[in-house]
Amino acid sequence: MSFSFLLAGFVFLFGLSVGSFLNCVIYRLSINEKPKGRSYCPNCKHLLSSKDLVPLISYISLLGKCRYCRKKISFEYPLVELLTGALFLLAFLFAGLSVELLFLCVVLFFLVLIFVYDLKHYIIPDFATFSLIGISFFYLLFLSFFENNFNILLYGTLSAIGAFVFFFLLFYFTKGKGMGFGDVKFVIFMGLFLGFPEIVPGLFISFLLGAIIGLALIVLKRKKLKSQVPFGPFLIIGSLIAYFYGEKIIDTYLAYVFF
């Protein structure tokens, strides 16, 4: 068994553990409680032992029920763990064992948190957005010095400003009906994270997915035309696709258009 395979397995398992912690953070954030102290069952409040907290395995072994009150555990918990583990593994396959991997893992922590929280509560927590903005800015600053190329920071900053202005104007002229101001703040991170030209497919994919899912929900009568649909998850999906595959998407598009 190769070392890289073992390392990939470790990164995936680490991602599962981070996802387990994220479940705690997301739940306690929703009840305005700090994510410290021992974990407990949301139903019966019984403190959980270490054997109840093994990512995925505990859920499977308990058949999706609390060991103490036998209430059903939300399927959200193993899904968040799996999602985080898969994204950490994708980041490792993309960046290898590097500073970029560390950066991506921290970013993914906050993106999964925002994805789930916005999907459930229609709110993007400011502390998560501002953390992402700060982390991304200092990472770009580090790269600019390390590679002696300050265009990295310049393109990221200009992309952030451009995305913010575009979304702010949408927010202003639609009077907040098209999106929340949390989305406007979030795209500052998108600009820093993606830079130019990757910010273009990032935003395009976000709007395209939002339109497709929104129309599908209306057709299926799950939402009405004026119903609110959280846009944060689409921005996150667009950001990740553009970060990992944006260059290929742009090259394919240009090749198709000009040749």
C-alpha positions as CSV (number, residue, x, y, z in Angstrom):
1,M,0.0,0.0,0.0
2,S,1.6,3.3,-1.1
3,F,2.2,6.2,1.2
4,S,0.1,8.6,-0.8
5,F,-2.9,6.2,-0.5
6,L,-2.4,6.0,3.3
7,L,-2.2,9.8,3.4
8,A,-5.3,10.2,1.3
9,G,-7.1,7.8,3.7
10,F,-5.9,9.8,6.7
11,V,-7.1,13.1,5.1
12,F,-10.6,11.5,4.5
13,L,-10.8,10.3,8.1
14,F,-9.7,13.7,9.3
15,G,-12.4,15.3,7.2
16,L,-15.0,12.9,8.7
17,S,-13.9,14.0,12.2
18,V,-14.1,17.7,11.2
19,G,-17.6,17.0,9.8
20,S,-18.6,15.5,13.2
21,F,-17.4,18.7,14.9
22,L,-19.2,20.8,12.4
23,N,-22.5,19.1,13.2
24,C,-22.0,20.3,16.8
25,V,-21.1,23.8,15.7
26,I,-24.1,24.1,13.4
27,Y,-26.5,22.8,16.0
28,R,-25.2,25.0,18.8
29,L,-25.0,28.0,16.5
30,S,-28.7,27.6,15.8
31,I,-29.6,27.7,19.5
32,N,-27.1,30.5,20.2
33,E,-24.8,28.3,22.3
34,K,-21.0,28.2,22.1
35,P,-19.6,24.9,20.7
36,K,-17.6,23.9,23.7
37,G,-18.2,21.3,26.4
38,R,-19.2,17.7,25.8
39,S,-21.6,16.8,23.1
40,Y,-25.2,15.8,24.0
41,C,-28.3,14.4,22.4
42,P,-30.5,17.3,21.1
43,N,-33.6,15.3,22.2
44,C,-32.9,14.0,25.7
45,K,-29.8,16.1,26.4
46,H,-27.9,13.1,27.6
47,L,-24.1,13.5,27.4
48,L,-22.6,11.4,24.7
49,S,-19.7,9.0,25.3
50,S,-16.7,8.6,23.0
51,K,-18.3,5.5,21.4
52,D,-21.3,7.6,20.4
53,L,-19.1,10.1,18.6
54,V,-17.2,8.0,16.1
55,P,-18.0,9.5,12.7
56,L,-20.4,7.4,10.5
57,I,-19.8,4.2,12.5
58,S,-21.7,5.4,15.5
59,Y,-24.7,6.4,13.4
60,I,-24.7,3.0,11.6
61,S,-24.1,0.9,14.7
62,L,-27.0,2.7,16.5
63,L,-29.3,2.3,13.4
64,G,-29.7,6.1,13.3
65,K,-31.1,6.4,16.8
66,C,-29.9,7.8,20.1
67,R,-28.5,5.2,22.4
68,Y,-30.3,6.7,25.4
69,C,-33.7,8.0,24.3
70,R,-34.0,6.0,21.1
71,K,-35.2,9.0,19.2
72,K,-34.2,9.2,15.5
73,I,-31.0,11.0,14.7
74,S,-31.2,13.3,11.7
75,F,-29.6,11.9,8.5
76,E,-28.0,15.3,8.2
77,Y,-25.3,14.3,10.7
78,P,-23.7,11.5,8.6
79,L,-24.2,13.5,5.4
80,V,-22.3,16.4,6.8
81,E,-19.5,14.1,7.9
82,L,-19.4,12.4,4.5
83,L,-19.5,15.7,2.6
84,T,-16.6,17.1,4.7
85,G,-14.5,14.0,4.3
86,A,-15.1,13.9,0.6
87,L,-14.2,17.6,0.2
88,F,-11.0,17.2,2.2
89,L,-10.0,14.3,0.1
90,L,-10.7,16.3,-3.1
91,A,-8.6,19.1,-1.7
92,F,-5.7,16.6,-1.1
93,L,-6.0,15.1,-4.6
94,F,-5.9,18.6,-6.0
95,A,-3.2,20.3,-3.9
96,G,-1.2,17.4,-2.4
97,L,0.6,17.8,0.9
98,S,1.1,21.6,0.8
99,V,0.3,24.9,2.3
100,E,-2.6,25.2,-0.2
101,L,-4.1,22.0,1.3
102,L,-4.0,23.6,4.7
103,F,-5.7,26.7,3.3
104,L,-8.3,24.7,1.5
105,C,-9.2,22.6,4.6
106,V,-9.8,25.7,6.7
107,V,-11.9,27.3,3.9
108,L,-13.9,24.1,3.5
109,F,-14.6,24.0,7.2
110,F,-16.4,27.4,6.9
111,L,-18.0,26.6,3.5
112,V,-19.7,23.4,4.8
113,L,-20.9,25.3,7.9
114,I,-22.4,28.1,5.7
115,F,-23.8,25.6,3.2
116,V,-25.8,23.7,5.9
117,Y,-26.7,26.7,8.0
118,D,-28.0,28.8,5.1
119,L,-29.9,25.8,3.7
120,K,-31.6,25.3,7.1
121,H,-32.0,28.9,8.4
122,Y,-31.7,31.1,5.4
123,I,-28.8,33.0,7.1
124,I,-25.1,33.2,6.3
125,P,-23.3,33.8,9.6
126,D,-21.2,36.9,9.5
127,F,-18.3,35.4,11.5
128,A,-17.9,32.6,8.9
129,T,-18.0,35.1,6.0
130,F,-15.5,37.5,7.6
131,S,-13.3,34.6,8.6
132,L,-13.2,33.4,5.0
133,I,-12.4,36.9,3.7
134,G,-9.5,37.3,6.2
135,I,-8.1,33.9,5.6
136,S,-8.3,34.3,1.8
137,F,-6.7,37.8,1.8
138,F,-3.7,36.7,3.9
139,Y,-3.3,33.6,1.9
140,L,-3.1,35.7,-1.3
141,L,-0.7,38.0,0.4
142,F,1.5,35.0,1.4
143,L,1.4,33.7,-2.2
144,S,2.3,37.1,-3.6
145,F,5.4,37.3,-1.5
146,F,6.3,33.6,-1.9
147,E,6.0,33.7,-5.7
148,N,7.1,37.3,-6.0
149,N,4.0,38.0,-8.1
150,F,1.7,40.6,-6.7
151,N,-0.7,40.2,-9.6
152,I,-2.1,37.3,-7.5
153,L,-3.2,39.7,-4.8
154,L,-4.3,42.4,-7.4
155,Y,-6.5,40.0,-9.4
156,G,-8.0,38.6,-6.2
157,T,-8.8,42.0,-4.8
158,L,-10.2,43.4,-8.0
159,S,-12.3,40.3,-8.4
160,A,-13.6,40.7,-4.9
161,I,-14.5,44.4,-5.5
162,G,-16.1,43.7,-8.8
163,A,-18.2,40.8,-7.4
164,F,-19.3,42.9,-4.4
165,V,-20.3,45.9,-6.6
166,F,-22.3,43.6,-9.0
167,F,-24.1,41.9,-6.1
168,F,-24.7,45.1,-4.2
169,L,-26.3,46.7,-7.2
170,L,-28.5,43.6,-7.7
171,F,-29.4,43.8,-4.0
172,Y,-30.2,47.5,-4.2
173,F,-32.3,47.5,-7.3
174,T,-34.3,44.4,-6.3
175,K,-34.7,45.8,-2.8
176,G,-33.3,42.6,-1.3
177,K,-35.9,40.4,-3.0
178,G,-33.4,38.6,-5.2
179,M,-30.9,37.8,-2.5
180,G,-29.9,38.6,1.1
181,F,-27.1,41.0,2.0
182,G,-25.3,37.9,3.4
183,D,-24.8,36.8,-0.2
184,V,-23.4,40.3,-1.1
185,K,-20.8,40.0,1.6
186,F,-20.0,36.4,0.7
187,V,-19.0,37.2,-2.9
188,I,-16.1,39.3,-1.5
189,F,-14.7,36.0,-0.4
190,M,-15.5,34.4,-3.8
191,G,-13.5,37.1,-5.5
192,L,-10.4,36.6,-3.3
193,F,-10.7,32.8,-3.4
194,L,-11.1,32.5,-7.2
195,G,-9.4,35.6,-8.6
196,F,-9.8,36.4,-12.3
197,P,-10.9,34.9,-14.6
198,E,-12.2,32.0,-12.4
199,I,-14.7,34.3,-10.7
200,V,-16.6,34.5,-14.0
201,P,-17.5,30.8,-14.3
202,G,-17.9,30.7,-10.5
203,L,-20.7,33.3,-10.6
204,F,-22.2,31.9,-13.8
205,I,-22.4,28.4,-12.4
206,S,-24.0,29.8,-9.2
207,F,-26.7,31.6,-11.0
208,L,-27.3,28.7,-13.4
209,L,-27.7,26.2,-10.6
210,G,-29.9,28.6,-8.7
211,A,-32.2,29.1,-11.7
212,I,-32.5,25.4,-12.5
213,I,-33.1,24.3,-8.9
214,G,-35.5,27.2,-8.3
215,L,-37.6,26.4,-11.4
216,A,-37.6,22.7,-10.5
217,L,-38.9,23.5,-7.0
218,I,-41.7,25.6,-8.5
219,V,-42.6,22.9,-11.0
220,L,-42.7,20.3,-8.2
221,K,-44.8,22.8,-6.2
222,R,-42.2,22.8,-3.3
223,K,-41.9,26.5,-3.7
224,K,-43.9,29.4,-5.1
225,L,-42.7,32.1,-7.4
226,K,-42.2,34.5,-4.6
227,S,-40.8,32.0,-2.1
228,Q,-37.4,32.5,-0.6
229,V,-34.6,30.1,-1.7
230,P,-31.2,30.4,0.0
231,F,-28.6,31.4,-2.6
232,G,-25.5,30.7,-0.4
233,P,-25.3,27.0,-1.2
234,F,-25.3,27.8,-4.9
235,L,-22.5,30.3,-4.5
236,I,-20.5,27.7,-2.6
237,I,-21.0,25.0,-5.2
238,G,-20.1,27.6,-7.9
239,S,-17.0,28.6,-6.0
240,L,-15.7,25.0,-5.5
241,I,-16.4,24.0,-9.1
242,A,-14.6,27.1,-10.4
243,Y,-11.6,26.6,-8.0
244,F,-11.0,23.0,-8.8
245,Y,-12.1,23.0,-12.5
246,G,-12.4,26.6,-13.5
247,E,-9.3,26.6,-15.7
248,K,-10.5,23.6,-17.6
249,I,-13.9,25.1,-18.0
250,I,-12.5,28.4,-19.4
251,D,-10.1,26.5,-21.7
252,T,-12.9,24.3,-23.0
253,Y,-15.2,27.4,-23.6
254,L,-12.5,29.4,-25.4
255,A,-11.5,26.4,-27.6
256,Y,-15.2,25.9,-28.5
257,V,-15.8,29.6,-29.3
258,F,-12.6,30.3,-31.2
259,F,-11.9,27.0,-32.9
